[in-house]
Amino acid sequence: MKAETRSVRSRFVRAAVVAAALFAIAGPGFAQDTDGDGMSNAYENFFFLNPTNPADALLDYDGDTLTNRYEAAKWTDPWTEDTDMDSWWDNWDSDPLS
């Protein structure tokens, strides 16, 4: 198998695992947002943010210039500047989960 094909496959598998984990954690309350900061409790719990602190939505833990709220909307990792590890930071990447 070519290295490029393996890379695409590994990124797809990684994205699928993250999506499955988010849905497993969230259950029926997937869209619940206790603190009203625009990030679901499921997202905040999955990425170890505080679902009762609305101030964490405006922070940028990974330094990619995207706020946690924006990262939540894109389903990117707020702790990693390059979620899909393709050498393009999330703020420059047209498809940060590719």
Accessible surface in RSA format (square Angstrom, percent):
REM  Atomic radii and reference values for relative SASA: ProtOr
REM  Chains: A
REM  Algorithm: Lee & Richards
REM  Probe-radius: 1.40
REM  Slices: 20
REM RES _ NUM      All-atoms   Total-Side   Main-Chain    Non-polar    All polar
REM                ABS   REL    ABS   REL    ABS   REL    ABS   REL    ABS   REL
RES MET A   1   130.11  67.4  58.50  38.7  71.61 170.5  74.17  63.1  55.93  74.1
RES LYS A   2   160.93  78.5 150.96  92.6   9.97  23.7 101.60  91.5  59.32  63.2
RES ALA A   3    69.51  63.9  59.45  91.7  10.07  22.9  59.68  84.0   9.84  26.1
RES GLU A   4   136.86  78.6 127.98  96.8   8.88  21.1  46.10  89.2  90.76  74.1
RES THR A   5    66.10  47.0  62.03  62.9   4.08   9.7  43.08  57.9  23.03  34.8
RES ARG A   6   126.14  53.0 122.64  62.5   3.50   8.3  53.24  72.8  72.90  44.2
RES SER A   7    50.56  42.7  43.45  58.0   7.12  16.4  29.38  62.6  21.19  29.7
RES VAL A   8    79.44  52.3  77.94  70.6   1.49   3.6  78.26  68.0   1.17   3.2
RES ARG A   9   134.50  56.5 129.43  66.0   5.08  12.1  45.23  61.8  89.27  54.1
RES SER A  10    54.55  46.1  46.96  62.7   7.59  17.5  40.58  86.4  13.97  19.6
RES ARG A  11    57.20  24.0  54.22  27.6   2.97   7.1   9.13  12.5  48.07  29.1
RES PHE A  12   143.22  71.7 137.20  85.0   6.01  15.6 142.53  86.4   0.69   2.0
RES VAL A  13    78.15  51.4  77.19  69.9   0.96   2.3  78.15  67.9   0.00   0.0
RES ARG A  14    81.99  34.4  76.99  39.2   4.99  11.9  47.93  65.5  34.05  20.6
RES ALA A  15    39.73  36.5  27.72  42.8  12.01  27.3  35.43  49.9   4.30  11.4
RES ALA A  16    46.87  43.1  35.02  54.0  11.86  27.0  43.08  60.7   3.79  10.0
RES VAL A  17    93.72  61.7  90.14  81.6   3.58   8.6  92.95  80.8   0.77   2.1
RES VAL A  18    50.22  33.0  49.72  45.0   0.50   1.2  50.22  43.6   0.00   0.0
RES ALA A  19    42.39  39.0  40.11  61.9   2.28   5.2  42.23  59.5   0.16   0.4
RES ALA A  20    63.03  58.0  50.67  78.2  12.36  28.1  58.95  83.0   4.08  10.8
RES ALA A  21    32.42  29.8  24.87  38.4   7.55  17.2  31.89  44.9   0.53   1.4
RES LEU A  22     9.01   5.0   9.01   6.4   0.00   0.0   9.01   6.3   0.00   0.0
RES PHE A  23   126.17  63.1 117.12  72.5   9.05  23.5 117.60  71.3   8.57  24.5
RES ALA A  24    84.94  78.1  48.00  74.1  36.94  84.0  60.97  85.9  23.97  63.5
RES ILE A  25    94.54  53.8  64.52  48.1  30.02  72.4  71.47  51.5  23.08  62.6
RES ALA A  26    16.55  15.2   0.21   0.3  16.34  37.2   4.16   5.9  12.39  32.8
RES GLY A  27    36.68  45.2   0.00   N/A  36.68  45.2  26.63  73.1  10.05  22.5
RES PRO A  28   150.95 110.0 108.75  99.1  42.21 153.4 121.79 100.6  29.17 181.3
RES GLY A  29    33.47  41.3   0.00   N/A  33.47  41.3  25.41  69.7   8.06  18.1
RES PHE A  30    56.01  28.0  55.84  34.6   0.17   0.4  55.84  33.9   0.17   0.5
RES ALA A  31    88.31  81.2  65.18 100.6  23.13  52.6  68.87  97.0  19.44  51.5
RES GLN A  32   110.08  61.6  97.94  71.6  12.14  28.9  31.04  66.1  79.04  60.0
RES ASP A  33    44.41  31.1  24.35  24.2  20.06  47.4  18.66  43.9  25.74  25.7
RES THR A  34    85.93  61.1  52.25  53.0  33.68  80.3  50.96  68.4  34.97  52.9
RES ASP A  35    25.31  17.7   1.98   2.0  23.33  55.2  11.52  27.1  13.79  13.8
RES GLY A  36    62.90  77.6   0.00   N/A  62.90  77.6  29.59  81.2  33.31  74.6
RES ASP A  37     4.13   2.9   0.30   0.3   3.83   9.1   4.13   9.7   0.00   0.0
RES GLY A  38    57.28  70.6   0.00   N/A  57.28  70.6  31.14  85.5  26.13  58.5
RES MET A  39     0.69   0.4   0.00   0.0   0.69   1.6   0.69   0.6   0.00   0.0
RES SER A  40    20.15  17.0  12.79  17.1   7.37  17.0  13.30  28.3   6.86   9.6
RES ASN A  41    20.82  14.4  20.82  20.1   0.00   0.0   9.61  23.1  11.21  10.8
RES ALA A  42     3.87   3.6   0.64   1.0   3.23   7.4   3.08   4.3   0.79   2.1
RES TYR A  43     1.23   0.6   1.23   0.7   0.00   0.0   1.23   0.9   0.00   0.0
RES GLU A  44     0.00   0.0   0.00   0.0   0.00   0.0   0.00   0.0   0.00   0.0
RES ASN A  45    72.80  50.2  60.22  58.2  12.58  30.3  16.69  40.2  56.11  54.2
RES PHE A  46    43.63  21.8  34.51  21.4   9.12  23.7  36.49  22.1   7.14  20.4
RES PHE A  47    18.48   9.2  17.59  10.9   0.89   2.3  18.48  11.2   0.00   0.0
RES PHE A  48   174.04  87.1 149.91  92.9  24.13  62.8 155.62  94.3  18.42  52.7
RES LEU A  49    15.17   8.4   1.07   0.8  14.10  35.4   6.05   4.2   9.12  24.5
RES ASN A  50    68.38  47.2  63.41  61.3   4.97  12.0  21.38  51.5  46.99  45.4
RES PRO A  51    29.07  21.2  29.07  26.5   0.00   0.0  29.07  24.0   0.00   0.0
RES THR A  52    94.91  67.5  73.04  74.1  21.87  52.1  55.80  74.9  39.12  59.1
RES ASN A  53    55.53  38.3  53.97  52.2   1.56   3.8   9.05  21.8  46.48  44.9
RES PRO A  54    73.34  53.5  68.52  62.5   4.83  17.5  68.71  56.7   4.64  28.8
RES ALA A  55    60.74  55.8  51.16  79.0   9.58  21.8  58.56  82.5   2.18   5.8
RES ASP A  56     2.89   2.0   2.87   2.9   0.02   0.1   2.89   6.8   0.00   0.0
RES ALA A  57     0.00   0.0   0.00   0.0   0.00   0.0   0.00   0.0   0.00   0.0
RES LEU A  58   118.33  65.9 100.46  71.9  17.87  44.9 100.46  70.6  17.87  48.1
RES LEU A  59    80.81  45.0  78.62  56.2   2.19   5.5  80.81  56.7   0.00   0.0
RES ASP A  60    52.26  36.6  28.56  28.4  23.70  56.0  20.61  48.5  31.65  31.6
RES TYR A  61    93.05  43.4  58.59  33.3  34.46  89.7  41.61  31.3  51.45  63.4
RES ASP A  62    17.13  12.0   0.31   0.3  16.81  39.8   7.17  16.9   9.95   9.9
RES GLY A  63    43.98  54.2   0.00   N/A  43.98  54.2  30.29  83.1  13.69  30.7
RES ASP A  64     0.00   0.0   0.00   0.0   0.00   0.0   0.00   0.0   0.00   0.0
RES THR A  65   108.29  77.0  76.70  77.8  31.59  75.3  75.59 101.5  32.70  49.4
RES LEU A  66    25.36  14.1  23.84  17.1   1.52   3.8  25.22  17.7   0.14   0.4
RES THR A  67    50.26  35.7  48.93  49.6   1.33   3.2  40.86  54.9   9.40  14.2
RES ASN A  68     0.66   0.5   0.66   0.6   0.00   0.0   0.00   0.0   0.66   0.6
RES ARG A  69   101.53  42.6 101.03  51.5   0.50   1.2  39.80  54.4  61.73  37.4
RES TYR A  70   103.06  48.1  99.34  56.5   3.72   9.7  72.81  54.7  30.26  37.3
RES GLU A  71     0.53   0.3   0.53   0.4   0.00   0.0   0.00   0.0   0.53   0.4
RES ALA A  72     8.37   7.7   3.81   5.9   4.55  10.4   4.12   5.8   4.24  11.2
RES ALA A  73    79.88  73.4  44.26  68.3  35.62  81.0  56.26  79.2  23.62  62.6
RES LYS A  74    84.82  41.4  74.67  45.8  10.16  24.2  34.70  31.2  50.12  53.4
RES TRP A  75    77.33  31.0  73.40  35.5   3.93   9.2  47.84  25.5  29.49  47.8
RES THR A  76     0.45   0.3   0.45   0.5   0.00   0.0   0.45   0.6   0.00   0.0
RES ASP A  77    31.44  22.0  31.33  31.2   0.11   0.2   3.75   8.8  27.68  27.6
RES PRO A  78     0.21   0.2   0.00   0.0   0.21   0.8   0.04   0.0   0.17   1.1
RES TRP A  79   121.12  48.6  97.76  47.3  23.36  54.9  97.04  51.7  24.08  39.1
RES THR A  80    49.40  35.1  47.62  48.3   1.77   4.2  30.83  41.4  18.56  28.1
RES GLU A  81    60.06  34.5  60.06  45.4   0.00   0.0   1.56   3.0  58.49  47.8
RES ASP A  82    17.00  11.9  16.94  16.9   0.06   0.2  11.25  26.5   5.75   5.7
RES THR A  83    27.80  19.8  17.98  18.2   9.82  23.4  18.89  25.4   8.91  13.5
RES ASP A  84     6.20   4.3   3.68   3.7   2.52   6.0   6.14  14.4   0.07   0.1
RES MET A  85   118.82  61.5  91.00  60.2  27.82  66.2  54.01  45.9  64.82  85.9
RES ASP A  86    35.03  24.5  15.14  15.1  19.89  47.0  16.31  38.4  18.73  18.7
RES SER A  87   106.77  90.2  70.05  93.5  36.72  84.6  43.00  91.6  63.77  89.3
RES TRP A  88   150.97  60.6 149.76  72.5   1.21   2.8 122.78  65.5  28.19  45.7
RES TRP A  89   114.44  45.9 111.28  53.9   3.16   7.4  91.68  48.9  22.76  36.9
RES ASP A  90     6.95   4.9   0.10   0.1   6.85  16.2   0.10   0.2   6.85   6.8
RES ASN A  91    51.66  35.6  19.08  18.4  32.58  78.5   6.95  16.7  44.72  43.2
RES TRP A  92   190.51  76.5 165.62  80.2  24.89  58.4 150.28  80.1  40.23  65.3
RES ASP A  93    21.96  15.4   9.65   9.6  12.32  29.1   1.91   4.5  20.05  20.0
RES SER A  94   115.86  97.9  77.65 103.6  38.20  88.0  58.54 124.7  57.32  80.3
RES ASP A  95    76.36  53.5  75.12  74.8   1.24   2.9  24.85  58.5  51.51  51.4
RES PRO A  96     8.90   6.5   8.90   8.1   0.00   0.0   8.90   7.3   0.00   0.0
RES LEU A  97    68.84  38.3  57.24  40.9  11.61  29.2  58.46  41.1  10.38  27.9
RES SER A  98    49.56  41.9  30.00  40.0  19.56  45.1  42.33  90.1   7.23  10.1
END  Absolute sums over single chains surface
CHAIN  1 A     6056.0       4799.6       1256.4       3977.5       2078.5
END  Absolute sums over all chains
TOTAL          6056.0       4799.6       1256.4       3977.5       2078.5
